[in-house]
C-alpha cells in the first residue's frame, strides 16, 4: 500500500469526540484517546466521517497551532471497528445509524456482546432479539448499517490502491456509492470532475488498478492533458504532429494510438481539429 513514507509519524487510538466536521470537504477536528499518550490528543485533517468509539490508525505529522497548541495533522487514516463492549456501545449510539441512540445501542450490545457487529453484518434479523427492537426498527437499522458498510468498503478500496485519505474523501463526496464503479471503469474522470486531481494523479490510480498503458481512455486523457499544458504555456492551438509527439513522450504509446485518440476526441467535440490553408 503506497500510502505515505515510512518517515511519517504514526498515531493510534479511539475517537473520544468530534469537535468539528465539514460534510463537503471532510475536514475534521477530533479528540483522540491515543495509545501511549496521557490525556486526549487533537487530530486535524481531511478524514472519513468517523464516530466516537471507533479506532483509528493515523499517519501524518505533529504540528503546533499558535492558538490551540500541539496537534496531529493526519494525512492518512485507516478506520478500525471497535473491539470492546464499551467501544461498540459508543460507536452504535453515536448517531451513526438512524434510529439507534445510546439506549437502543446499549440494549443491542447487552444482547449480543462482542458478537454485535457480526450480527449486524450477517444476521441483522436477529436484532429483534434485543429489548425494544421490533421488526420495522430492526429492518431500518439493518438498512442504515448496510449504507455505512458501503462507505467503509469504498474508503478501504481506494486507500488500498494508494489513494490518500484526503483524495478518497473527495472522491466519495463527489460520486457517493458510485465511487467504486467510476474509479474502476474510468479513473481519468477524476481529473475532470474533482478539483486538485490532475492527469498524473489519475494515471497513477489507473496504473495501480491495472489499466493497460494503451487503454483508449488513458490515451484520450493524455491528449487532453497535453493540450491543457500547451494552453497554460500560452498556446491557442497545436500542430497535430507536435501534439502526437508530446503525448507519445508522456504516455510511451504508439503514435497511431494517439492519432486515433485525437480523432475520437474530435468526434466527441472535446477537441477541435482544423486544417490551416
TIMI-937514 format. One record per residue (C-alpha): x negated, y, z negated; residue in one letter; residue number from 1. Coordinates in Angstrom, 1 decimal. Each point is the difference from the previous one (the first is absolute). Layout:
BEGIN
X: X; Y: Y; Z: Z; code: A; pos: NUM .
...
This chain:
BEGIN
X: 0.0; Y: 0.0; Z: 0.0; code: X; pos: 1 .
X: -1.7; Y: 3.2; Z: 1.2; code: X; pos: 2 .
X: 1.7; Y: 2.2; Z: -2.6; code: X; pos: 3 .
X: -2.8; Y: 2.1; Z: -1.5; code: X; pos: 4 .
X: -3.7; Y: -0.1; Z: -0.7; code: X; pos: 5 .
X: -1.2; Y: -2.1; Z: -2.9; code: X; pos: 6 .
X: -1.5; Y: 3.3; Z: -1.3; code: X; pos: 7 .
X: 3.4; Y: 1.4; Z: -1.0; code: X; pos: 8 .
X: 1.2; Y: 0.0; Z: -3.6; code: X; pos: 9 .
X: 2.6; Y: -2.6; Z: -1.0; code: X; pos: 10 .
X: 2.8; Y: 0.2; Z: -2.5; code: X; pos: 11 .
X: 2.6; Y: -2.6; Z: -1.1; code: X; pos: 12 .
X: 2.9; Y: 0.4; Z: -2.4; code: X; pos: 13 .
X: 3.7; Y: 0.2; Z: -0.5; code: X; pos: 14 .
X: 2.2; Y: 3.0; Z: 1.0; code: X; pos: 15 .
X: 1.3; Y: 1.7; Z: -3.2; code: X; pos: 16 .
X: 2.0; Y: 2.8; Z: 1.7; code: X; pos: 17 .
X: 0.4; Y: 1.9; Z: 3.3; code: X; pos: 18 .
X: -0.7; Y: 3.7; Z: -0.6; code: X; pos: 19 .
X: 0.6; Y: 1.0; Z: 3.6; code: X; pos: 20 .
X: 0.9; Y: -1.7; Z: 3.3; code: X; pos: 21 .
X: 0.5; Y: 1.7; Z: 3.4; code: X; pos: 22 .
X: 2.3; Y: -2.2; Z: 2.1; code: X; pos: 23 .
X: -1.2; Y: 1.4; Z: 3.3; code: X; pos: 24 .
X: -3.7; Y: -0.3; Z: -0.4; code: X; pos: 25 .
X: -0.4; Y: -2.5; Z: -2.8; code: X; pos: 26 .
X: -2.1; Y: 2.4; Z: -2.0; code: X; pos: 27 .
X: 0.2; Y: -1.2; Z: -3.6; code: X; pos: 28 .
X: -1.2; Y: 0.9; Z: -3.5; code: X; pos: 29 .
X: 0.3; Y: -3.0; Z: -2.3; code: X; pos: 30 .
X: -1.2; Y: -0.8; Z: -3.5; code: X; pos: 31 .
X: -1.7; Y: -3.4; Z: -0.1; code: X; pos: 32 .
X: -0.7; Y: -2.2; Z: -3.0; code: X; pos: 33 .
X: -3.4; Y: -0.9; Z: 1.4; code: X; pos: 34 .
X: -2.1; Y: -3.1; Z: -0.9; code: X; pos: 35 .
X: -3.1; Y: 0.9; Z: -2.0; code: X; pos: 36 .
X: 1.1; Y: 3.6; Z: -0.6; code: X; pos: 37 .
X: 1.4; Y: 1.4; Z: -3.2; code: X; pos: 38 .
X: 3.1; Y: 2.1; Z: 0.5; code: X; pos: 39 .
X: 1.9; Y: 0.6; Z: 3.2; code: X; pos: 40 .
X: -1.8; Y: 0.9; Z: 3.3; code: X; pos: 41 .
X: 1.4; Y: 2.5; Z: 2.5; code: X; pos: 42 .
X: 0.0; Y: -1.4; Z: 3.6; code: X; pos: 43 .
X: 0.7; Y: 2.2; Z: 3.0; code: X; pos: 44 .
X: 0.2; Y: -0.7; Z: 3.8; code: X; pos: 45 .
X: 2.2; Y: -1.2; Z: 2.7; code: X; pos: 46 .
X: 1.4; Y: -3.3; Z: -1.3; code: X; pos: 47 .
X: 2.8; Y: -2.4; Z: 0.7; code: X; pos: 48 .
X: 3.1; Y: 0.6; Z: -2.2; code: X; pos: 49 .
X: -1.1; Y: -1.7; Z: -3.2; code: X; pos: 50 .
X: 2.0; Y: -0.7; Z: -3.1; code: X; pos: 51 .
X: -0.7; Y: -0.1; Z: -3.8; code: X; pos: 52 .
X: -1.1; Y: -3.4; Z: -1.1; code: X; pos: 53 .
X: -1.6; Y: -0.7; Z: 3.3; code: X; pos: 54 .
X: -3.7; Y: -0.9; Z: 0.1; code: X; pos: 55 .
X: -2.3; Y: 1.8; Z: 2.5; code: X; pos: 56 .
X: -3.5; Y: -0.6; Z: 1.3; code: X; pos: 57 .
X: -1.4; Y: 3.3; Z: 1.2; code: X; pos: 58 .
X: -3.1; Y: 1.2; Z: 1.8; code: X; pos: 59 .
X: -1.1; Y: 3.6; Z: 0.3; code: X; pos: 60 .
X: -2.1; Y: 2.5; Z: -2.0; code: X; pos: 61 .
X: 0.1; Y: 1.8; Z: -3.3; code: X; pos: 62 .
X: 0.5; Y: 3.8; Z: 0.3; code: X; pos: 63 .
X: 0.4; Y: 2.8; Z: -2.5; code: X; pos: 64 .
X: 3.0; Y: 2.4; Z: 0.6; code: X; pos: 65 .
X: -0.6; Y: 3.5; Z: -1.3; code: X; pos: 66 .
X: 3.4; Y: 0.0; Z: -1.8; code: X; pos: 67 .
X: 0.9; Y: -3.6; Z: -0.6; code: X; pos: 68 .
X: -3.5; Y: -1.5; Z: -0.7; code: X; pos: 69 .
X: -1.3; Y: -3.4; Z: 0.9; code: X; pos: 70 .
X: 2.0; Y: -1.9; Z: 2.6; code: X; pos: 71 .
X: -0.4; Y: -3.0; Z: 2.2; code: X; pos: 72 .
X: 0.6; Y: 0.8; Z: 3.7; code: X; pos: 73 .
X: 1.3; Y: -3.2; Z: 1.6; code: X; pos: 74 .
X: -0.8; Y: -0.7; Z: 3.7; code: X; pos: 75 .
X: 1.1; Y: -3.6; Z: 0.0; code: X; pos: 76 .
X: 2.6; Y: -1.8; Z: -2.1; code: X; pos: 77 .
X: 1.1; Y: -3.6; Z: -0.3; code: X; pos: 78 .
X: 3.3; Y: -0.6; Z: -1.9; code: X; pos: 79 .
X: 0.1; Y: -3.0; Z: -2.4; code: X; pos: 80 .
X: 3.3; Y: -1.2; Z: -1.4; code: X; pos: 81 .
X: 0.2; Y: 0.0; Z: -3.8; code: X; pos: 82 .
X: -0.9; Y: -3.3; Z: -1.7; code: X; pos: 83 .
X: 1.2; Y: 0.6; Z: -3.5; code: X; pos: 84 .
X: 3.5; Y: 0.0; Z: -1.5; code: X; pos: 85 .
X: -0.2; Y: 3.7; Z: -1.0; code: X; pos: 86 .
X: -1.5; Y: 1.0; Z: 3.3; code: X; pos: 87 .
X: 2.8; Y: -1.8; Z: 1.9; code: X; pos: 88 .
X: 2.6; Y: 1.7; Z: -2.1; code: X; pos: 89 .
X: -1.4; Y: 3.4; Z: 0.6; code: X; pos: 90 .
X: -0.4; Y: -0.7; Z: 3.7; code: X; pos: 91 .
X: 3.5; Y: -1.1; Z: 0.6; code: X; pos: 92 .
X: 1.5; Y: 2.6; Z: -2.3; code: X; pos: 93 .
X: -1.9; Y: 2.9; Z: 1.5; code: X; pos: 94 .
X: 2.6; Y: 0.9; Z: 2.7; code: X; pos: 95 .
X: -1.7; Y: -2.1; Z: 2.6; code: X; pos: 96 .
X: 3.2; Y: -2.0; Z: 0.6; code: X; pos: 97 .
X: 3.3; Y: 1.7; Z: 0.3; code: X; pos: 98 .
X: 2.4; Y: -1.2; Z: -2.7; code: X; pos: 99 .
X: -2.8; Y: -1.2; Z: -2.3; code: X; pos: 100 .
X: -0.8; Y: 2.2; Z: -3.0; code: X; pos: 101 .
X: -1.9; Y: -0.9; Z: -3.2; code: X; pos: 102 .
X: 2.9; Y: -1.9; Z: -1.5; code: X; pos: 103 .
X: 0.7; Y: -2.2; Z: 3.0; code: X; pos: 104 .
X: -3.7; Y: -0.5; Z: 0.6; code: X; pos: 105 .
X: -0.4; Y: -1.2; Z: -3.6; code: X; pos: 106 .
X: 2.8; Y: -2.5; Z: 0.3; code: X; pos: 107 .
X: -1.3; Y: -1.4; Z: 3.3; code: X; pos: 108 .
X: -3.5; Y: -0.4; Z: -1.5; code: X; pos: 109 .
X: 1.4; Y: -1.4; Z: -3.2; code: X; pos: 110 .
X: 1.6; Y: -2.7; Z: 2.1; code: X; pos: 111 .
X: -2.8; Y: -0.9; Z: 2.4; code: X; pos: 112 .
X: -3.2; Y: 1.2; Z: -1.8; code: X; pos: 113 .
X: -3.1; Y: -0.1; Z: 2.1; code: X; pos: 114 .
X: 1.9; Y: -1.8; Z: 2.7; code: X; pos: 115 .
X: 2.1; Y: 3.1; Z: 0.7; code: X; pos: 116 .
X: -1.8; Y: 1.2; Z: 3.1; code: X; pos: 117 .
X: 0.0; Y: -3.5; Z: 1.5; code: X; pos: 118 .
X: 3.8; Y: -0.2; Z: -0.6; code: X; pos: 119 .
X: 0.5; Y: 3.3; Z: 1.7; code: X; pos: 120 .
X: -2.0; Y: -1.2; Z: 3.0; code: X; pos: 121 .
X: 1.2; Y: -3.5; Z: 0.3; code: X; pos: 122 .
X: 3.3; Y: -0.5; Z: -1.9; code: X; pos: 123 .
X: 1.7; Y: 3.4; Z: -0.3; code: X; pos: 124 .
X: 3.4; Y: -1.7; Z: -0.5; code: X; pos: 125 .
X: -1.2; Y: -1.1; Z: -3.5; code: X; pos: 126 .
X: 0.0; Y: 3.7; Z: -1.1; code: X; pos: 127 .
X: 3.7; Y: -0.7; Z: -1.0; code: X; pos: 128 .
X: -1.4; Y: -2.1; Z: -2.9; code: X; pos: 129 .
X: -1.1; Y: 3.2; Z: -1.7; code: X; pos: 130 .
X: 2.4; Y: 1.6; Z: -2.4; code: X; pos: 131 .
X: 2.2; Y: 2.7; Z: 1.7; code: X; pos: 132 .
X: -1.1; Y: -0.7; Z: 3.6; code: X; pos: 133 .
X: 3.0; Y: -1.1; Z: 2.1; code: X; pos: 134 .
X: 0.0; Y: -1.3; Z: 3.6; code: X; pos: 135 .
X: 0.3; Y: 3.5; Z: 1.7; code: X; pos: 136 .
X: -2.7; Y: 1.5; Z: -2.2; code: X; pos: 137 .
X: -2.3; Y: -3.0; Z: 0.6; code: X; pos: 138 .
X: 0.4; Y: 0.4; Z: 3.8; code: X; pos: 139 .
X: -0.7; Y: 3.7; Z: -0.2; code: X; pos: 140 .
X: -3.1; Y: -0.6; Z: -2.1; code: X; pos: 141 .
X: -1.2; Y: -2.7; Z: 2.5; code: X; pos: 142 .
X: 0.4; Y: 2.4; Z: 3.0; code: X; pos: 143 .
X: -1.9; Y: 2.8; Z: -1.7; code: X; pos: 144 .
X: -2.8; Y: -2.3; Z: -1.1; code: X; pos: 145 .
X: -0.3; Y: -1.3; Z: 3.6; code: X; pos: 146 .
X: -0.4; Y: 3.6; Z: 1.3; code: X; pos: 147 .
X: -2.8; Y: 0.6; Z: -2.5; code: X; pos: 148 .
X: -1.6; Y: -3.3; Z: 1.0; code: X; pos: 149 .
X: -0.1; Y: 1.1; Z: 3.6; code: X; pos: 150 .
X: -1.7; Y: 3.3; Z: -0.9; code: X; pos: 151 .
X: -2.6; Y: -1.9; Z: -2.0; code: X; pos: 152 .
X: -0.6; Y: -2.4; Z: 2.9; code: X; pos: 153 .
X: -0.4; Y: 2.8; Z: 2.5; code: X; pos: 154 .
X: -2.5; Y: 1.8; Z: -2.2; code: X; pos: 155 .
X: -2.0; Y: -3.2; Z: -0.7; code: X; pos: 156 .
X: -0.1; Y: -0.9; Z: 3.8; code: X; pos: 157 .
X: -1.3; Y: 3.5; Z: 0.9; code: X; pos: 158 .
X: -2.6; Y: 0.1; Z: -2.7; code: X; pos: 159 .
X: -1.2; Y: -3.5; Z: 0.9; code: X; pos: 160 .
X: -0.8; Y: 1.3; Z: 3.5; code: X; pos: 161 .
X: -2.2; Y: 2.8; Z: -1.2; code: X; pos: 162 .
X: 2.7; Y: 2.7; Z: -0.2; code: X; pos: 163 .
X: -0.7; Y: 2.4; Z: -2.9; code: X; pos: 164 .
X: 2.7; Y: 0.4; Z: -2.6; code: X; pos: 165 .
X: 0.5; Y: 3.6; Z: 1.1; code: X; pos: 166 .
X: 0.6; Y: -1.0; Z: 3.6; code: X; pos: 167 .
X: 2.1; Y: -3.0; Z: -1.0; code: X; pos: 168 .
X: 2.4; Y: 2.3; Z: -1.9; code: X; pos: 169 .
X: 0.2; Y: 2.4; Z: 3.1; code: X; pos: 170 .
X: 0.8; Y: -3.0; Z: 2.2; code: X; pos: 171 .
X: 2.7; Y: -1.3; Z: -2.2; code: X; pos: 172 .
X: 1.5; Y: 3.4; Z: -0.5; code: X; pos: 173 .
X: 0.2; Y: 0.5; Z: 3.8; code: X; pos: 174 .
X: 1.3; Y: -3.4; Z: 1.0; code: X; pos: 175 .
X: 1.6; Y: -1.5; Z: -3.1; code: X; pos: 176 .
X: 0.7; Y: -3.7; Z: 0.3; code: X; pos: 177 .
X: -0.9; Y: 0.1; Z: 3.7; code: X; pos: 178 .
X: -3.6; Y: 0.8; Z: -1.0; code: X; pos: 179 .
X: -1.4; Y: -3.5; Z: 0.5; code: X; pos: 180 .
X: 1.7; Y: -0.4; Z: 3.4; code: X; pos: 181 .
X: -1.3; Y: 3.3; Z: 1.2; code: X; pos: 182 .
X: -3.6; Y: -0.6; Z: -1.2; code: X; pos: 183 .
X: -0.1; Y: -3.5; Z: 1.4; code: X; pos: 184 .
X: 1.6; Y: 0.8; Z: 3.4; code: X; pos: 185 .
X: -1.6; Y: 3.4; Z: 0.7; code: X; pos: 186 .
X: -2.4; Y: 1.3; Z: -2.5; code: X; pos: 187 .
X: -0.9; Y: 2.9; Z: 2.3; code: X; pos: 188 .
X: 3.4; Y: 1.5; Z: -0.7; code: X; pos: 189 .
X: -1.5; Y: 1.1; Z: -3.3; code: X; pos: 190 .
X: -2.2; Y: 2.5; Z: 1.8; code: X; pos: 191 .
X: 3.1; Y: 1.6; Z: 1.6; code: X; pos: 192 .
X: 2.4; Y: -0.1; Z: -3.0; code: X; pos: 193 .
X: -2.1; Y: 0.6; Z: -3.1; code: X; pos: 194 .
X: -1.9; Y: 3.2; Z: -0.6; code: X; pos: 195 .
X: -3.6; Y: -0.7; Z: -0.9; code: X; pos: 196 .
X: -0.2; Y: -3.3; Z: 1.8; code: X; pos: 197 .
X: -2.2; Y: 0.2; Z: 3.1; code: X; pos: 198 .
X: -0.8; Y: -2.5; Z: 2.8; code: X; pos: 199 .
X: -3.1; Y: -1.4; Z: -1.8; code: X; pos: 200 .
X: 2.0; Y: -0.8; Z: -3.2; code: X; pos: 201 .
X: 2.8; Y: -1.7; Z: 2.0; code: X; pos: 202 .
X: -2.6; Y: -1.8; Z: 2.1; code: X; pos: 203 .
X: -1.7; Y: -1.3; Z: -3.2; code: X; pos: 204 .
X: 3.3; Y: -1.3; Z: -1.3; code: X; pos: 205 .
X: 0.8; Y: -1.6; Z: 3.4; code: X; pos: 206 .
X: -3.4; Y: -1.7; Z: 0.2; code: X; pos: 207 .
X: 0.4; Y: -1.3; Z: -3.6; code: X; pos: 208 .
X: 3.4; Y: -1.5; Z: 1.0; code: X; pos: 209 .
X: -1.7; Y: -1.8; Z: 2.9; code: X; pos: 210 .
X: 1.4; Y: 2.1; Z: 2.9; code: X; pos: 211 .
X: -2.1; Y: -0.7; Z: 3.2; code: X; pos: 212 .
X: -2.4; Y: 2.6; Z: 1.2; code: X; pos: 213 .
X: 1.7; Y: 0.1; Z: 3.3; code: X; pos: 214 .
X: 3.6; Y: 0.2; Z: -1.3; code: X; pos: 215 .
X: 2.0; Y: 2.5; Z: 2.2; code: X; pos: 216 .
X: 1.2; Y: 1.9; Z: -3.1; code: X; pos: 217 .
X: -3.7; Y: 0.5; Z: -1.1; code: X; pos: 218 .
X: -1.1; Y: 1.2; Z: 3.4; code: X; pos: 219 .
X: 2.9; Y: 2.4; Z: 0.4; code: X; pos: 220 .
X: -0.6; Y: 1.4; Z: -3.5; code: X; pos: 221 .
X: -3.7; Y: 0.4; Z: 0.9; code: X; pos: 222 .
X: 0.9; Y: 2.0; Z: 3.1; code: X; pos: 223 .
X: 2.3; Y: 2.3; Z: -2.0; code: X; pos: 224 .
X: -2.7; Y: 0.4; Z: -2.6; code: X; pos: 225 .
X: -2.7; Y: 0.9; Z: 2.5; code: X; pos: 226 .
X: 2.3; Y: 2.5; Z: 1.7; code: X; pos: 227 .
X: 0.8; Y: 1.6; Z: -3.4; code: X; pos: 228 .
X: -3.8; Y: 0.3; Z: -0.7; code: X; pos: 229 .
X: -0.5; Y: 1.7; Z: 3.4; code: X; pos: 230 .
X: 2.8; Y: 2.4; Z: -0.8; code: X; pos: 231 .
X: -1.6; Y: 0.8; Z: -3.4; code: X; pos: 232 .
X: -3.1; Y: 0.9; Z: 1.9; code: X; pos: 233 .
X: 2.0; Y: 2.6; Z: 2.0; code: X; pos: 234 .
X: 0.7; Y: -2.0; Z: 3.2; code: X; pos: 235 .
X: 3.5; Y: 0.2; Z: 1.5; code: X; pos: 236 .
X: -0.5; Y: -2.9; Z: 2.3; code: X; pos: 237 .
X: -2.5; Y: -2.8; Z: 0.7; code: X; pos: 238 .
X: -1.1; Y: -1.7; Z: 3.3; code: X; pos: 239 .
X: 1.3; Y: -3.5; Z: -0.1; code: X; pos: 240 .
X: -3.4; Y: -1.6; Z: 0.5; code: X; pos: 241 .
X: -1.4; Y: 2.0; Z: -2.9; code: X; pos: 242 .
X: 2.9; Y: -1.1; Z: -2.2; code: X; pos: 243 .
X: -0.5; Y: -3.6; Z: 1.1; code: X; pos: 244 .
X: -3.7; Y: 0.2; Z: -0.8; code: X; pos: 245 .
X: 0.4; Y: 1.6; Z: -3.5; code: X; pos: 246 .
X: 2.8; Y: -2.4; Z: -0.9; code: X; pos: 247 .
X: -2.1; Y: -2.9; Z: 1.1; code: X; pos: 248 .
X: -2.8; Y: 1.1; Z: -2.2; code: X; pos: 249 .
X: 2.4; Y: 0.4; Z: -3.0; code: X; pos: 250 .
X: 1.7; Y: -3.4; Z: 0.4; code: X; pos: 251 .
X: -2.6; Y: -2.2; Z: 1.8; code: X; pos: 252 .
X: 2.6; Y: -1.4; Z: 2.4; code: X; pos: 253 .
X: 0.1; Y: -0.3; Z: 3.8; code: X; pos: 254 .
X: 0.5; Y: 3.3; Z: 2.0; code: X; pos: 255 .
X: 2.8; Y: -1.8; Z: 1.8; code: X; pos: 256 .
X: 1.9; Y: -0.4; Z: -3.2; code: X; pos: 257 .
X: -0.4; Y: 3.7; Z: -0.8; code: X; pos: 258 .
X: 1.4; Y: 0.9; Z: 3.5; code: X; pos: 259 .
X: 2.9; Y: -2.3; Z: -0.5; code: X; pos: 260 .
X: 0.7; Y: 1.6; Z: -3.4; code: X; pos: 261 .
X: -0.1; Y: 3.5; Z: 1.6; code: X; pos: 262 .
X: 2.5; Y: -1.1; Z: 2.6; code: X; pos: 263 .
X: 2.4; Y: -1.4; Z: -2.7; code: X; pos: 264 .
X: -0.3; Y: 3.2; Z: -2.1; code: X; pos: 265 .
X: 0.8; Y: 2.0; Z: 3.2; code: X; pos: 266 .
X: 3.1; Y: -2.1; Z: 0.6; code: X; pos: 267 .
X: 1.0; Y: 0.5; Z: -3.7; code: X; pos: 268 .
X: -0.7; Y: 3.8; Z: 0.5; code: X; pos: 269 .
X: -2.5; Y: 0.0; Z: -2.9; code: X; pos: 270 .
X: -2.6; Y: 1.4; Z: 2.3; code: X; pos: 271 .
X: 0.4; Y: 1.8; Z: 3.3; code: X; pos: 272 .
X: -2.1; Y: -0.9; Z: 3.1; code: X; pos: 273 .
X: -0.5; Y: 2.6; Z: 2.7; code: X; pos: 274 .
X: -2.0; Y: 0.0; Z: 3.3; code: X; pos: 275 .
X: -2.0; Y: 3.1; Z: 0.5; code: X; pos: 276 .
X: -0.4; Y: 1.1; Z: 3.6; code: X; pos: 277 .
